[in-house]
């Protein structure tokens, strides 16, 4: 079964909220449901190493003039 973006986001939230002892089990739950390519991109997202030739700053500036400031204050794309 493919994961939706909502499901991946929920799992990433769970990973973020987990205590260090639980991180391994939450991460394994994520990667065992994904194919290799999806795990590759997920790791790049987690490590913020997209290498797409475009930084988060320039992407957010194109989205909305104040998006970068909002993101830098909150680290939340929902608020942006």
N, C-alpha and C positions, 0 to 999 in steps of 0.2 A: 504494500500500500504506500502510495506517495504521500508525503506530508504536505500540508498546506502551509502557507506563510504564517498563518495564525498559529498553527501547531508548533512550527519551528520557533516562533517568537515566545510561545508559552514555555517551551522546553528551555530556551535560553534564559528566560526569566527565572525558571526553576534552578538552573545552573548558577545564576547570579546569586540567588537567595540561599542556596545550599551552604551548609557549613563545609569546611575543607575536607572533612571525612566523607561527606556525601558527594563531593564533586566528581569523583571517579565513576560512581554508579550512575549519576545523572548524565555524564558525558557518554558513557557506554550506551545508555538508553537512546541517546540521540544518534550516535554513529552506527548502531546496529540496525537502525531503521532507514538508513540512507545508503545510496550507492557511493562508490569511490569518488566520483566527480562532485557529488553534493557535499561530501565530507571535506573534500579539498577546498571548496568555496566557503563552506561554513568556517573552517579553520582560518582562512584568510580574513573573513569578516571579523571573527573573534579577535584575531591578532591585529586587525586594522591594516592589513598589508595587501590591499587590493591590486596595486600595480596596473591600474587602468589608464594611466596618463592623466588622471583627473583627481584632484584631492577632494576630500569631503568639503573643504572650504569653498572651492569653486562650484561644486554641485549644489551646495546649499544657497550660495549667492544667486544662482539661476532659478532656484525654487521660489525664493522670496527675499526682498532686500534685508529684512531683519532676521531671517532664518538662522544665520550663523551665530548671531548674538544670543538668540534664544537657545540654540543647541549648546553653545558653550556654557551658558548658565545652568541649564537643566540636564544636559546629556539625554534628552528625551525627544525622539522623533515624533511622538504623539503630540507634544506641545508645539512643535514646529508646524 
